[in-house]
Amino acid sequence: MLHPVVLSGGSGTRLWPLSRQNQPKQFLALMGDRSLFQETVLRAAALPEAAAPVAVCSDEHRFMVGEQLQAVGVASGGILLEPAPRSTAPAIALAAFHALTGDADATLLVLPADHLIADEAAFRSAVGAARRLAADGWLVAFGITPDYPETGYGYIRSGEPLGADGFRIARFVEKPDLATAERYLAEGGYAWNSGMFLFRADAYLAELGRHAPAMREAAERAYRNARRDLDFTRIDAEAFAACPSDSIDYAVMEKTDRAAVVPVSCGWSDIGS
């Protein structure tokens, strides 16, 4: 089954002063009547064979997450409370362990809570392609087809085709200067790194164990020692404090030989400024 994982750990430093620590941008209604978080969970819940979404957030945002889910009628697949920020790779590991407790074949769709997607049909089609690749053991990044030379995003270079669904990732590249971004656009084969991913939970944990074993071990211990508190899962603070902090890009995707990209043009924005 597909398990959407909504990463909701933003600290409210972007879009200040509208966005603040106690109400970061993902919980604001910036583009309509619903918040970016609510739009994200509704988009995920509408996907075929999707389980209830899992949210990973801080303790101070736990009631906001619960209330916003309830307001749009989306059931919770779990609200995991990070005791400290450790970037995306450990947060996704917690969600993977959580999903696997009830579904040995769990596939994760990892979505930041603060992204805007205008063309949901294109997004659904890309998710379908990514699921087919993930079934064969690929860890899939969604690459946004660029329509101008953006210097604020990292890029993904596509390699050999993987059938009709996507490409092996040739390399990740850091945020370029304008001349380099213009060259990427002219050459083709480059996509913005959206920060959205899809893979089997067990495949992600296997690659995390291969490339960042201390992180995997600490995240597993922190999840196994977690305790339930009403509708929330409180991750063990002592075990999680020992977990190295790193992004999924650096910890796993740039090191694994199973990284793939599905290019998509879906009216995407990370609403950064």
N, C-alpha and C positions, 0 to 999 in steps of 0.2 A: 504494500500500500504506500501511497505517497504521503509523507509527513511534512507539511510546511513548517519551517522553523523561522520565526520572526525575531531578528536581533534588534532589541529595543534598548540598548545600553547607552544611547547618546547622552552627553552631559550638558547640553544646552548652550555650548559655547558658540555655535554657528547661528546666524540670524539673530544675534543679540541686538537690541534688548527685548524684542518680541519673544524670542526663545530664551529660557532661563533654566538654571539647574533643576528647579522644582517642576518645570514644565517645558522640556526640550521640544524641538520642532516637530518630532514625530507625533506628538500628542495635540498639535494645533491644527485647526481647520483652516488651512492656508488656501486651498483651491476649491472650496465649496462648503457644504454643511458638515462633512465628515473629516476627521483628522487623517493625516497620512498613514498612521498606524491602522486606523479602521479601514481605509481603502485597501491597504496591503492585506489584511486578514480576509476581507471580503473577496478580493481577487484570488487569494489562495483557496478559500473555501469553495469557490465556484469551479475549481479544476476537477476533471474526472478522477474518481477514486481517491479523492483527497480525504485524509483523516482530519480531525480537529487540529488547528494549528497550535504549535508549541511556541511560547514566548520566552525569551531569555532577557531578563531585565535586572535592574538594581532593586534593592529593598525599598528605597524611597519612592519608587514608581509602581509598586506592586498593586496598590488599590486603583491607580489610574488605569493600568492595563486591564484589570478585572472589570472595572466599570465601563471602559470603552468597548470591550468585547460584549458585555451584556447589552449595551445600548444598541448594537447593530445585530443582535441575535445570533452571534457566532459562539459556538461551544468552545471551551478551552480544552486543548489537549495536554495542558500542563503549563504552569507559570514557574519557571526556574529562576531563583533569586541568586544572582552572583554576589558573593560577599565583598568582592573587590574586582575592579576592572583588570582583565588579562588579555584584552584584544580578542579577535574573532576565532582563532584556532581553538583555544580552550572552550569558548562558549559553544562552538559547534560540537565539540567532543561531548560536552554535557548533554546536549540535545540528542546526540547519537546514542549514548548509553540509555537515555530516557526512552527513546523510540524503540530500542531493541528489547526493552523489558516486556513489551506486549506484542512485538511483531519482529520475528527473526529475519524477515525479508524486507525490513523497512528501507525505503528510499527517502532521502532528505532533500527538500527544496529549500535552500537557504536564501532568505530575503531580508535585507535591511528594512527597517520599519519606516524609513523616511524617504522612500523613492516614489516618484510619480511615473505612471505608465499610462499613456493616452490610448494606445491601440492594444486592447486586451486580447483581441483575436490573434494578433501576431505573437503576443506573449504566450498564449495557450499553445499555438503551433510549435513555438520554440521549446516549450516544456515537453511536448510530446516527442520531439526529436531527441532532446536530452535524455529522456527516460529510456529510449531505445539504446542509446549509447551506454547509459549507466547499467543497463541489464547485462552488458558485456564487460563490465568492470571498469569503465572509464569514469574519471572524476571530471565533471563538465563545468566549465565556466561559461556564462552568457556574455558574449561580446557584442557591444552595441555598434552597429555599422555607423561610422562617423560621417557627418554631412558638413562639417567645417573643421578647420585645423585647431582643435582644442588643446591647450597647453596645461590644463588643470587635471587631466586624468592620466593614469597609466594606460598603456596599450598592450594588446595581445597580438602577436604575429602568428597567423595561421600557417600550419605545415601541410603535410599530406592529407588528402581527403579520407574521411572515414565513412565510406558509402555516401549516401545523399544527405545524411543528417548533420555532419559537422566535420571538423578537422582535428588532427593532432595539433597540440600547441607547440610551435617551434620555439618560441621564447616569449617571456614577459619583458616589457621595456618600461623604464621609469617615465615620469612626466617629461615630455620633450620641450625644447625651445620651439619658437614659432616656425623657424625654417625647417626643423626636423618634422614637426607636425604636418606642415605643408607637403613635405616629401612623402610621408606616410599616406596622406590622402591621395596624392597623385599616383603612387605605386599600387595602391590597393592591397588587400590581404591583411590589413591592420584593423583592429576593432578596439573601442574603449573597453577597459576592464570595469564591468558594472558592479562587481562585488556580489553578484548573485551566482549561486552554484547549485548543482544537482548531482547526487551520487548515492550509491548504496551506503547505509550507515556503517556496515561492517567493512566495506572497502575503504572508507575514509579512516576508520580507526586503525585498520591494518597499515595504511600508508603513514598515518601519524606515528604509530609505534615504530615504523621503520626509520623515519626521518627525525622524529622528536620524541624518543621513548620516555624521557623524564616528564614531558608534558602529558603524554597519554596516561602514564601511571598515576600522576598527581590528579588529573581530571577524573579518572576512574575511582580513585580512593575518595575524592571529594563527593562524587555522586553517590557512591555506595554508602557513605556515612551521612548522607543528607537526611533531613527529617521533614515530615509533613507538618504544615501549619495552616489549618483551614484549607483554602484552595491552592496553597502555594507549596513549593518544594524548596526548602532552605538548604542550599549547598553548604557542606561543611567548611567553615572558614579556615580552620587550621590547615587542612589538607590542601585547600585551594590556594592558600598563601604560598605554598611551596611550588605552585605551578608556574613555569616560565611564561612570560607574556610575549605573544607573537601573533601576527596575522596569519590567516590561512594561506595567503599568497606566499609568504616567506617560509612558513613552517612546512607546507605540504606541496602546494601547486607548482612552485618553481623547482622542486626537487624530484617529484614523482615522474616516472616514465609513462604514467597512465593519464596524463592531463589532456583534455580535449576542450574544444571551444565550439559553441553553436552561435553563429552570428545572427543577430536579430535587429530589425528596425521597428521599434514599437513605441516611439514617442516618449523615450525614457529621459528622466532628469533626476538628479539627486538633490535638487532644490537647495543648492549650497549657498546662495547669496541673495 
